[in-house]
């Protein structure tokens, strides 16, 4: 396909911070992690990845040949000795922790595995950082679902209470508490690494094939010529493209390196409030952009609990980092459809993925 990504507003990243910088990235075989690995390498960073094997043959990690441009290591964040050894060999200046069990419904099926990965895995990453010299900044990626959601329909601010109804959301709240305790207990000296956590909205983008996520489920259905079955059409989420979130994380890290411990703590990175949209609006737009017979219908089956409304107040990032989302939902969905159509057509997906990254970088 010769379709090019549309124009987006560009956020300025300081390439001088990243050129030659050694970055240890967990979860680089996953959806967000693979995009992050490619983004970092495009900025000139030397990336050491640590993650389990990729789960989907058409995911970003595989089709964009991420392993060819980074130091690719297979491992389990629940194995502290293995994780620490890999981190020490990498000698990073920056650590970005993205490895996770990331699905709400999967957490109902395997709550203990979810807590092991998301809570003890996070503790292991922070513990490993204690034994590695020269780390300047550590970013722990959690979720907008880390907050205790009492369904007030108010966007969450960083100081809101941690919580979670389901095991996944609870595990992310626990990961935030673990991060806070480690930051205050072990990373509070002036020369210690700066530790922050980041909470993004409902991230969408090409190459996500996870089950029970709206865009991947829609793309599978549309490619197969079947209607998408929707379980919660009225649920409202803060939708944003993966590159918006990742660029926000990197801008935060740049400031952590320059400004030190004043940037420690939690940070929200989400879309403008006008992008807090119901599932039905997003999937209708996806179907229109896909074209043909793409459509959706209501799933009448019994479903586990999910929050009716999620939103993030990102005033802190806008004010202190001069960050803002650069894609509206229309552009984000355009990028998604372009990626999956290119994949279905058998295009060069490394080139297609990098083209979208370059469209979002100066």
Long-range contacts (C-beta under 8 A, 24 or more apart in sequence): 1-338, 1-341, 1-342, 1-345, 1-347, 1-352, 3-338, 3-341, 3-342, 4-355, 4-359, 5-334, 5-335, 5-338, 5-355, 5-356, 5-359, 6-331, 6-334, 6-335, 6-359, 7-359, 8-326, 8-327, 8-331, 8-359, 8-360, 9-326, 9-327, 10-326, 10-360, 10-361, 10-362, 11-247, 11-251, 11-323, 11-324, 11-326, 11-360, 12-362, 13-43, 13-247, 13-250, 13-251, 13-254, 13-361, 13-362, 14-254, 15-43, 15-44, 17-253, 17-254, 17-257, 18-43, 18-44, 18-45, 18-250, 19-43, 19-44, 19-45, 20-44, 20-45, 20-46, 21-45, 21-46, 21-93, 21-94, 22-46, 22-48, 22-90, 22-91, 22-92, 22-93, 22-94, 23-47, 23-48, 23-92, 23-93, 23-94, 23-95, 23-96, 24-48, 24-50, 24-86, 24-87, 24-90, 24-92, 24-94, 24-95, 24-96, 25-49, 25-50, 25-70, 25-95, 25-96, 25-98, 26-50, 26-51, 26-77, 26-96, 26-97, 26-98, 26-99, 26-125, 27-51, 27-97, 27-98, 27-99, 27-100, 27-141, 28-61, 28-66, 28-70, 28-72, 28-98, 29-53, 29-54, 29-55, 29-59, 29-61, 29-66, 30-54, 30-59, 30-61, 30-98, 30-99, 30-100, 30-102, 31-59, 31-60, 31-205, 31-207, 31-208, 31-209, 31-210, 31-242, 32-98, 32-141, 32-203, 32-242, 32-245, 32-246, 33-61, 33-98, 33-99, 34-59, 34-60, 34-61, 34-64, 34-66, 34-207, 35-60, 35-205, 35-207, 35-242, 35-243, 35-246, 35-353, 35-357, 36-96, 36-98, 36-246, 36-249, 37-61, 37-66, 37-69, 37-70, 38-64, 38-66, 38-69, 38-353, 38-354, 38-357, 39-243, 39-246, 39-247, 39-250, 39-357, 39-361, 40-250, 41-69, 41-70, 42-354, 42-357, 42-358, 42-361, 43-250, 43-361, 46-71, 47-71, 48-73, 48-86, 48-89, 48-90, 48-92, 49-73, 50-75, 50-77, 50-83, 50-86, 50-87, 50-99, 51-75, 51-99, 52-76, 52-99, 56-209, 58-207, 58-209, 58-343, 59-207, 59-208, 59-209, 60-206, 60-207, 60-208, 60-349, 60-353, 63-207, 63-343, 63-349, 63-350, 63-353, 64-207, 64-349, 64-350, 64-353, 64-354, 65-350, 77-117, 77-121, 77-122, 77-124, 77-125, 78-116, 78-117, 78-120, 78-121, 78-124, 79-124, 80-124, 80-127, 80-128, 83-124, 83-125, 83-128, 84-127, 84-128, 84-131, 84-132, 87-128, 87-129, 87-132, 88-131, 88-132, 91-132, 91-134, 92-132, 92-134, 92-135, 93-134, 93-135, 93-136, 93-137, 94-135, 94-136, 94-137, 94-138, 94-139, 94-253, 94-257, 95-125, 95-129, 95-135, 95-137, 95-138, 95-139, 95-193, 96-138, 96-139, 96-141, 96-249, 96-253, 97-122, 97-125, 97-138, 97-139, 97-140, 97-141, 98-141, 100-141, 101-168, 101-171, 102-143, 102-168, 102-210, 103-168, 103-210, 103-211, 103-212, 103-213, 104-145, 104-166, 104-168, 104-169, 104-212, 104-304, 104-306, 105-211, 105-212, 105-304, 106-168, 106-211, 106-212, 107-166, 107-167, 107-168, 107-169, 107-171, 108-166, 108-167, 108-304, 111-167, 114-167, 114-168, 114-171, 115-167, 115-170, 115-171, 115-174, 117-171, 118-168, 118-171, 118-172, 118-174, 118-175, 119-171, 119-174, 119-175, 119-178, 122-175, 122-178, 122-179, 123-178, 123-182, 126-178, 126-179, 126-182, 126-186, 126-195, 127-182, 129-187, 129-193, 130-186, 135-193, 136-193, 136-194, 136-256, 136-257, 137-193, 137-194, 137-195, 137-196, 137-253, 137-256, 137-257, 138-187, 138-193, 138-194, 138-195, 138-196, 139-195, 139-196, 139-197, 139-198, 139-249, 139-252, 139-253, 139-256, 140-175, 140-176, 140-179, 140-195, 140-196, 140-197, 140-198, 141-197, 141-198, 141-200, 141-249, 142-172, 142-175, 142-176, 142-179, 142-197, 142-198, 142-199, 143-168, 143-169, 143-172, 143-199, 143-200, 144-199, 144-200, 144-201, 144-202, 144-238, 144-268, 144-270, 144-310, 144-311, 144-312, 145-169, 145-172, 145-307, 145-310, 146-172, 146-173, 146-175, 146-176, 146-199, 147-173, 147-199, 148-173, 149-307, 149-309, 149-310, 151-307, 151-308, 151-309, 153-236, 153-309, 153-311, 154-311, 155-238, 155-270, 155-273, 155-276, 155-311, 155-312, 155-313, 156-199, 156-268, 156-310, 156-311, 156-312, 156-313, 157-268, 157-313, 157-315, 157-316, 158-199, 158-265, 158-266, 158-267, 158-268, 158-316, 165-305, 165-307, 166-304, 166-305, 166-306, 169-307, 176-266, 180-266, 183-264, 183-265, 187-264, 188-261, 190-260, 190-261, 192-261, 194-256, 194-257, 194-260, 194-261, 194-263, 194-264, 195-264, 196-252, 196-256, 196-263, 196-264, 196-265, 196-266, 196-267, 197-265, 197-266, 197-267, 198-245, 198-248, 198-249, 198-252, 198-266, 198-267, 198-268, 198-269, 199-266, 199-267, 199-268, 199-269, 199-312, 200-240, 200-245, 200-248, 200-268, 200-269, 200-270, 200-312, 201-237, 201-238, 201-239, 201-240, 201-245, 201-269, 201-270, 201-271, 201-310, 201-311, 201-312, 202-237, 202-238, 202-239, 202-240, 202-310, 203-240, 203-241, 203-242, 203-245, 204-239, 204-240, 204-241, 204-242, 204-332, 204-333, 204-336, 205-241, 205-242, 205-243, 205-332, 205-335, 205-336, 205-339, 206-335, 206-336, 206-338, 206-339, 206-340, 206-342, 206-343, 206-352, 206-353, 206-356, 207-339, 207-343, 207-349, 207-353, 208-242, 214-279, 214-282, 214-283, 215-286, 215-336, 218-283, 218-286, 218-287, 218-290, 218-294, 218-296, 219-336, 219-340, 221-294, 221-296, 222-286, 222-287, 222-290, 222-292, 222-294, 223-340, 223-344, 225-292, 225-293, 227-295, 227-296, 227-297, 228-283, 228-287, 228-294, 228-295, 228-296, 228-297, 229-296, 229-297, 229-298, 229-299, 230-279, 230-280, 230-283, 230-296, 230-297, 230-298, 230-299, 231-298, 231-299, 231-301, 231-303, 232-279, 232-303, 232-306, 232-308, 233-278, 233-279, 233-280, 233-283, 233-298, 234-278, 234-279, 234-280, 234-308, 235-278, 235-279, 235-306, 235-307, 235-308, 235-309, 236-276, 236-277, 236-278, 236-279, 236-308, 236-309, 236-310, 236-311, 237-276, 237-277, 237-279, 237-282, 237-310, 238-270, 238-271, 238-275, 238-276, 238-310, 238-311, 238-312, 239-271, 239-275, 239-276, 239-277, 239-282, 239-329, 239-332, 240-269, 240-270, 240-271, 240-275, 240-325, 240-327, 240-332, 241-327, 241-331, 241-332, 241-335, 241-336, 243-327, 243-335, 243-356, 243-357, 243-360, 244-269, 244-271, 244-325, 244-326, 244-327, 244-332, 244-360, 245-269, 247-323, 247-326, 247-360, 248-317, 248-321, 248-323, 248-325, 251-321, 251-322, 251-323, 252-317, 252-321, 252-323, 255-320, 255-321, 263-320, 267-316, 267-317, 268-312, 268-313, 268-314, 268-316, 268-317, 269-312, 269-314, 269-317, 269-323, 270-311, 270-312, 270-314, 270-325, 271-325, 271-328, 271-329, 272-325, 272-328, 273-311, 274-328, 275-325, 275-328, 275-329, 276-309, 276-310, 276-311, 277-329, 282-329, 282-333, 285-329, 285-330, 285-333, 286-333, 286-336, 286-337, 289-333, 289-334, 289-337, 290-337, 290-341, 326-360, 327-360
